[in-house]
Amino acid sequence: MVKKDEDQELVASFSSSTVSDVEYDIIKELDTIVDSMEKSLDESDTNGVRDKLPYLRHLINDLEEALSGDFENLRYRRFITKKTL
């Protein structure tokens, strides 16, 4: 869901629907966005933000550990939209 092309495809696929229901994994979404941020930082070499990435990854790992086993179902959220005609 992070890449622009994927976002456009997602929007296009739901444009003719009246109800959209998408389930996503919070951990994977956080990992994907951190990877994207890291790539952007490599290109622009922005100071300050890069120093915070290891801590953000640490928090993601802690969250992943907390939401495993019996609690794994808590990792998933649903994104529901309703389009009125």
FIPA-788138 format. One record per atom (N, C-alpha, C): residue number from 1; atom name; x, z, y. Coordinates in steps of 0.02 Angstrom, whole numbers, padded with zeros to 5 digits, always signed. Layout:
BEGIN
pt seq: NUM atom: CA east: X up: Z north: Y
...
//
This chain:
BEGIN
pt seq: 1 atom: N east: +00040 up: +00000 north: -00060
pt seq: 1 atom: CA east: +00000 up: +00000 north: +00000
pt seq: 1 atom: C east: +00042 up: +00000 north: +00063
pt seq: 2 atom: N east: +00106 up: +00004 north: +00057
pt seq: 2 atom: CA east: +00148 up: +00010 north: +00115
pt seq: 2 atom: C east: +00168 up: -00057 north: +00143
pt seq: 3 atom: N east: +00181 up: -00106 north: +00101
pt seq: 3 atom: CA east: +00203 up: -00171 north: +00125
pt seq: 3 atom: C east: +00146 up: -00206 north: +00162
pt seq: 4 atom: N east: +00165 up: -00244 north: +00214
pt seq: 4 atom: CA east: +00114 up: -00279 north: +00254
pt seq: 4 atom: C east: +00075 up: -00329 north: +00213
pt seq: 5 atom: N east: +00110 up: -00367 north: +00170
pt seq: 5 atom: CA east: +00076 up: -00417 north: +00129
pt seq: 5 atom: C east: +00025 up: -00384 north: +00083
pt seq: 6 atom: N east: +00044 up: -00328 north: +00053
pt seq: 6 atom: CA east: -00002 up: -00292 north: +00009
pt seq: 6 atom: C east: -00061 up: -00264 north: +00047
pt seq: 7 atom: N east: -00049 up: -00240 north: +00109
pt seq: 7 atom: CA east: -00103 up: -00215 north: +00150
pt seq: 7 atom: C east: -00152 up: -00271 north: +00167
pt seq: 8 atom: N east: -00125 up: -00329 north: +00184
pt seq: 8 atom: CA east: -00169 up: -00385 north: +00201
pt seq: 8 atom: C east: -00209 up: -00408 north: +00141
pt seq: 9 atom: N east: -00178 up: -00409 north: +00082
pt seq: 9 atom: CA east: -00214 up: -00427 north: +00021
pt seq: 9 atom: C east: -00269 up: -00376 north: +00006
pt seq: 10 atom: N east: -00254 up: -00313 north: +00016
pt seq: 10 atom: CA east: -00302 up: -00260 north: +00004
pt seq: 10 atom: C east: -00362 up: -00268 north: +00050
pt seq: 11 atom: N east: -00348 up: -00279 north: +00114
pt seq: 11 atom: CA east: -00402 up: -00288 north: +00163
pt seq: 11 atom: C east: -00443 up: -00350 north: +00146
pt seq: 12 atom: N east: -00409 up: -00405 north: +00129
pt seq: 12 atom: CA east: -00444 up: -00467 north: +00113
pt seq: 12 atom: C east: -00487 up: -00459 north: +00050
pt seq: 13 atom: N east: -00462 up: -00424 north: +00001
pt seq: 13 atom: CA east: -00500 up: -00417 north: -00061
pt seq: 13 atom: C east: -00562 up: -00374 north: -00052
pt seq: 14 atom: N east: -00562 up: -00331 north: -00003
pt seq: 14 atom: CA east: -00620 up: -00288 north: +00009
pt seq: 14 atom: C east: -00665 up: -00312 north: +00066
pt seq: 15 atom: N east: -00646 up: -00367 north: +00099
pt seq: 15 atom: CA east: -00684 up: -00389 north: +00157
pt seq: 15 atom: C east: -00754 up: -00412 north: +00139
pt seq: 16 atom: N east: -00764 up: -00437 north: +00078
pt seq: 16 atom: CA east: -00830 up: -00460 north: +00059
pt seq: 16 atom: C east: -00871 up: -00406 north: +00024
pt seq: 17 atom: N east: -00841 up: -00349 north: +00011
pt seq: 17 atom: CA east: -00874 up: -00295 north: -00024
pt seq: 17 atom: C east: -00907 up: -00247 north: +00025
pt seq: 18 atom: N east: -00960 up: -00214 north: +00003
pt seq: 18 atom: CA east: -00992 up: -00165 north: +00046
pt seq: 18 atom: C east: -00963 up: -00096 north: +00037
pt seq: 19 atom: N east: -00934 up: -00082 north: -00021
pt seq: 19 atom: CA east: -00903 up: -00017 north: -00034
pt seq: 19 atom: C east: -00835 up: -00027 north: -00066
pt seq: 20 atom: N east: -00785 up: +00007 north: -00040
pt seq: 20 atom: CA east: -00718 up: +00005 north: -00068
pt seq: 20 atom: C east: -00700 up: +00074 north: -00094
pt seq: 21 atom: N east: -00671 up: +00076 north: -00153
pt seq: 21 atom: CA east: -00652 up: +00139 north: -00184
pt seq: 21 atom: C east: -00583 up: +00129 north: -00215
pt seq: 22 atom: N east: -00531 up: +00156 north: -00184
pt seq: 22 atom: CA east: -00463 up: +00147 north: -00207
pt seq: 22 atom: C east: -00432 up: +00215 north: -00222
pt seq: 23 atom: N east: -00405 up: +00223 north: -00281
pt seq: 23 atom: CA east: -00370 up: +00285 north: -00299
pt seq: 23 atom: C east: -00296 up: +00273 north: -00291
pt seq: 24 atom: N east: -00260 up: +00322 north: -00263
pt seq: 24 atom: CA east: -00188 up: +00316 north: -00255
pt seq: 24 atom: C east: -00153 up: +00381 north: -00271
pt seq: 25 atom: N east: -00090 up: +00375 north: -00290
pt seq: 25 atom: CA east: -00048 up: +00432 north: -00307
pt seq: 25 atom: C east: -00011 up: +00454 north: -00244
pt seq: 26 atom: N east: -00023 up: +00514 north: -00221
pt seq: 26 atom: CA east: +00007 up: +00540 north: -00160
pt seq: 26 atom: C east: +00084 up: +00539 north: -00164
pt seq: 27 atom: N east: +00111 up: +00559 north: -00220
pt seq: 27 atom: CA east: +00184 up: +00563 north: -00229
pt seq: 27 atom: C east: +00214 up: +00493 north: -00223
pt seq: 28 atom: N east: +00185 up: +00445 north: -00257
pt seq: 28 atom: CA east: +00212 up: +00376 north: -00253
pt seq: 28 atom: C east: +00206 up: +00349 north: -00182
pt seq: 29 atom: N east: +00152 up: +00363 north: -00148
pt seq: 29 atom: CA east: +00144 up: +00340 north: -00079
pt seq: 29 atom: C east: +00196 up: +00371 north: -00034
pt seq: 30 atom: N east: +00208 up: +00436 north: -00041
pt seq: 30 atom: CA east: +00260 up: +00469 north: -00001
pt seq: 30 atom: C east: +00329 up: +00441 north: -00015
pt seq: 31 atom: N east: +00344 up: +00431 north: -00079
pt seq: 31 atom: CA east: +00409 up: +00402 north: -00097
pt seq: 31 atom: C east: +00417 up: +00332 north: -00068
pt seq: 32 atom: N east: +00365 up: +00292 north: -00072
pt seq: 32 atom: CA east: +00368 up: +00224 north: -00046
pt seq: 32 atom: C east: +00379 up: +00223 north: +00029
pt seq: 33 atom: N east: +00344 up: +00266 north: +00065
pt seq: 33 atom: CA east: +00352 up: +00266 north: +00138
pt seq: 33 atom: C east: +00420 up: +00293 north: +00158
pt seq: 34 atom: N east: +00447 up: +00342 north: +00122
pt seq: 34 atom: CA east: +00514 up: +00367 north: +00137
pt seq: 34 atom: C east: +00566 up: +00313 north: +00124
pt seq: 35 atom: N east: +00558 up: +00275 north: +00069
pt seq: 35 atom: CA east: +00604 up: +00219 north: +00056
pt seq: 35 atom: C east: +00601 up: +00168 north: +00112
pt seq: 36 atom: N east: +00541 up: +00153 north: +00135
pt seq: 36 atom: CA east: +00532 up: +00105 north: +00189
pt seq: 36 atom: C east: +00565 up: +00130 north: +00254
pt seq: 37 atom: N east: +00555 up: +00194 north: +00268
pt seq: 37 atom: CA east: +00586 up: +00224 north: +00327
pt seq: 37 atom: C east: +00662 up: +00222 north: +00323
pt seq: 38 atom: N east: +00688 up: +00236 north: +00264
pt seq: 38 atom: CA east: +00760 up: +00237 north: +00253
pt seq: 38 atom: C east: +00789 up: +00167 north: +00264
pt seq: 39 atom: N east: +00754 up: +00116 north: +00240
pt seq: 39 atom: CA east: +00776 up: +00047 north: +00249
pt seq: 39 atom: C east: +00776 up: +00029 north: +00323
pt seq: 40 atom: N east: +00724 up: +00048 north: +00358
pt seq: 40 atom: CA east: +00720 up: +00034 north: +00430
pt seq: 40 atom: C east: +00776 up: +00069 north: +00467
pt seq: 41 atom: N east: +00792 up: +00130 north: +00447
pt seq: 41 atom: CA east: +00846 up: +00167 north: +00480
pt seq: 41 atom: C east: +00913 up: +00134 north: +00466
pt seq: 42 atom: N east: +00923 up: +00107 north: +00406
pt seq: 42 atom: CA east: +00985 up: +00072 north: +00391
pt seq: 42 atom: C east: +00995 up: +00013 north: +00438
pt seq: 43 atom: N east: +00940 up: -00020 north: +00455
pt seq: 43 atom: CA east: +00944 up: -00079 north: +00498
pt seq: 43 atom: C east: +00955 up: -00060 north: +00571
pt seq: 44 atom: N east: +00926 up: -00005 north: +00593
pt seq: 44 atom: CA east: +00931 up: +00012 north: +00664
pt seq: 44 atom: C east: +00979 up: +00070 north: +00677
pt seq: 45 atom: N east: +01000 up: +00105 north: +00625
pt seq: 45 atom: CA east: +01046 up: +00162 north: +00631
pt seq: 45 atom: C east: +01022 up: +00213 north: +00681
pt seq: 46 atom: N east: +00960 up: +00234 north: +00676
pt seq: 46 atom: CA east: +00931 up: +00285 north: +00721
pt seq: 46 atom: C east: +00958 up: +00353 north: +00701
pt seq: 47 atom: N east: +00982 up: +00390 north: +00750
pt seq: 47 atom: CA east: +01010 up: +00457 north: +00738
pt seq: 47 atom: C east: +00954 up: +00509 north: +00734
pt seq: 48 atom: N east: +00966 up: +00562 north: +00698
pt seq: 48 atom: CA east: +00918 up: +00617 north: +00696
pt seq: 48 atom: C east: +00869 up: +00612 north: +00638
pt seq: 49 atom: N east: +00836 up: +00556 north: +00632
pt seq: 49 atom: CA east: +00785 up: +00548 north: +00580
pt seq: 49 atom: C east: +00818 up: +00547 north: +00511
pt seq: 50 atom: N east: +00874 up: +00513 north: +00505
pt seq: 50 atom: CA east: +00909 up: +00509 north: +00441
pt seq: 50 atom: C east: +00926 up: +00578 north: +00413
pt seq: 51 atom: N east: +00942 up: +00624 north: +00457
pt seq: 51 atom: CA east: +00959 up: +00692 north: +00436
pt seq: 51 atom: C east: +00900 up: +00728 north: +00405
pt seq: 52 atom: N east: +00840 up: +00708 north: +00422
pt seq: 52 atom: CA east: +00780 up: +00741 north: +00396
pt seq: 52 atom: C east: +00756 up: +00711 north: +00330
pt seq: 53 atom: N east: +00780 up: +00653 north: +00311
pt seq: 53 atom: CA east: +00758 up: +00620 north: +00250
pt seq: 53 atom: C east: +00773 up: +00661 north: +00187
pt seq: 54 atom: N east: +00832 up: +00691 north: +00179
pt seq: 54 atom: CA east: +00844 up: +00730 north: +00119
pt seq: 54 atom: C east: +00794 up: +00789 north: +00111
pt seq: 55 atom: N east: +00777 up: +00820 north: +00167
pt seq: 55 atom: CA east: +00729 up: +00875 north: +00163
pt seq: 55 atom: C east: +00659 up: +00849 north: +00145
pt seq: 56 atom: N east: +00640 up: +00792 north: +00173
pt seq: 56 atom: CA east: +00576 up: +00762 north: +00156
pt seq: 56 atom: C east: +00574 up: +00745 north: +00082
pt seq: 57 atom: N east: +00628 up: +00717 north: +00056
pt seq: 57 atom: CA east: +00631 up: +00702 north: -00016
pt seq: 57 atom: C east: +00627 up: +00767 north: -00058
pt seq: 58 atom: N east: +00659 up: +00820 north: -00034
pt seq: 58 atom: CA east: +00656 up: +00885 north: -00068
pt seq: 58 atom: C east: +00583 up: +00910 north: -00071
pt seq: 59 atom: N east: +00547 up: +00903 north: -00015
pt seq: 59 atom: CA east: +00477 up: +00924 north: -00014
pt seq: 59 atom: C east: +00435 up: +00882 north: -00061
pt seq: 60 atom: N east: +00448 up: +00818 north: -00064
pt seq: 60 atom: CA east: +00412 up: +00774 north: -00111
pt seq: 60 atom: C east: +00425 up: +00796 north: -00182
pt seq: 61 atom: N east: +00488 up: +00811 north: -00198
pt seq: 61 atom: CA east: +00504 up: +00834 north: -00266
pt seq: 61 atom: C east: +00470 up: +00900 north: -00283
pt seq: 62 atom: N east: +00468 up: +00946 north: -00234
pt seq: 62 atom: CA east: +00433 up: +01009 north: -00245
pt seq: 62 atom: C east: +00359 up: +00998 north: -00257
pt seq: 63 atom: N east: +00330 up: +00954 north: -00218
pt seq: 63 atom: CA east: +00259 up: +00938 north: -00225
pt seq: 63 atom: C east: +00246 up: +00905 north: -00293
pt seq: 64 atom: N east: +00291 up: +00860 north: -00313
pt seq: 64 atom: CA east: +00284 up: +00827 north: -00378
pt seq: 64 atom: C east: +00286 up: +00878 north: -00435
pt seq: 65 atom: N east: +00332 up: +00926 north: -00430
pt seq: 65 atom: CA east: +00338 up: +00978 north: -00481
pt seq: 65 atom: C east: +00275 up: +01022 north: -00483
pt seq: 66 atom: N east: +00250 up: +01039 north: -00424
pt seq: 66 atom: CA east: +00190 up: +01082 north: -00420
pt seq: 66 atom: C east: +00128 up: +01046 north: -00447
pt seq: 67 atom: N east: +00126 up: +00980 north: -00438
pt seq: 67 atom: CA east: +00068 up: +00941 north: -00459
pt seq: 67 atom: C east: +00082 up: +00905 north: -00524
pt seq: 68 atom: N east: +00109 up: +00940 north: -00573
pt seq: 68 atom: CA east: +00121 up: +00911 north: -00638
pt seq: 68 atom: C east: +00085 up: +00952 north: -00691
pt seq: 69 atom: N east: +00087 up: +00927 north: -00752
pt seq: 69 atom: CA east: +00054 up: +00962 north: -00807
pt seq: 69 atom: C east: -00021 up: +00966 north: -00797
pt seq: 70 atom: N east: -00049 up: +01026 north: -00800
pt seq: 70 atom: CA east: -00121 up: +01036 north: -00794
pt seq: 70 atom: C east: -00147 up: +01016 north: -00725
pt seq: 71 atom: N east: -00104 up: +01014 north: -00675
pt seq: 71 atom: CA east: -00125 up: +01000 north: -00607
pt seq: 71 atom: C east: -00112 up: +00928 north: -00586
pt seq: 72 atom: N east: -00091 up: +00884 north: -00633
pt seq: 72 atom: CA east: -00074 up: +00815 north: -00616
pt seq: 72 atom: C east: -00132 up: +00777 north: -00584
pt seq: 73 atom: N east: -00193 up: +00793 north: -00604
pt seq: 73 atom: CA east: -00251 up: +00758 north: -00575
pt seq: 73 atom: C east: -00258 up: +00771 north: -00500
pt seq: 74 atom: N east: -00227 up: +00824 north: -00475
pt seq: 74 atom: CA east: -00229 up: +00838 north: -00403
pt seq: 74 atom: C east: -00186 up: +00790 north: -00362
pt seq: 75 atom: N east: -00142 up: +00753 north: -00396
pt seq: 75 atom: CA east: -00099 up: +00704 north: -00362
pt seq: 75 atom: C east: -00138 up: +00645 north: -00336
pt seq: 76 atom: N east: -00195 up: +00632 north: -00366
pt seq: 76 atom: CA east: -00231 up: +00570 north: -00351
pt seq: 76 atom: C east: -00287 up: +00583 north: -00302
pt seq: 77 atom: N east: -00292 up: +00538 north: -00254
pt seq: 77 atom: CA east: -00345 up: +00541 north: -00203
pt seq: 77 atom: C east: -00380 up: +00474 north: -00203
pt seq: 78 atom: N east: -00441 up: +00475 north: -00180
pt seq: 78 atom: CA east: -00480 up: +00414 north: -00175
pt seq: 78 atom: C east: -00492 up: +00397 north: -00102
pt seq: 79 atom: N east: -00484 up: +00335 north: -00086
pt seq: 79 atom: CA east: -00496 up: +00309 north: -00019
pt seq: 79 atom: C east: -00559 up: +00267 north: -00023
pt seq: 80 atom: N east: -00613 up: +00291 north: +00006
pt seq: 80 atom: CA east: -00677 up: +00256 north: +00002
pt seq: 80 atom: C east: -00699 up: +00235 north: +00071
pt seq: 81 atom: N east: -00717 up: +00172 north: +00078
pt seq: 81 atom: CA east: -00744 up: +00148 north: +00141
pt seq: 81 atom: C east: -00810 up: +00113 north: +00126
pt seq: 82 atom: N east: -00854 up: +00114 north: +00174
pt seq: 82 atom: CA east: -00918 up: +00080 north: +00166
pt seq: 82 atom: C east: -00927 up: +00032 north: +00225
pt seq: 83 atom: N east: -00941 up: -00030 north: +00208
pt seq: 83 atom: CA east: -00950 up: -00081 north: +00259
pt seq: 83 atom: C east: -01025 up: -00094 north: +00266
pt seq: 84 atom: N east: -01049 up: -00088 north: +00327
pt seq: 84 atom: CA east: -01120 up: -00103 north: +00339
pt seq: 84 atom: C east: -01127 up: -00175 north: +00361
pt seq: 85 atom: N east: -01178 up: -00206 north: +00337
pt seq: 85 atom: CA east: -01189 up: -00277 north: +00353
pt seq: 85 atom: C east: -01233 up: -00286 north: +00413
//
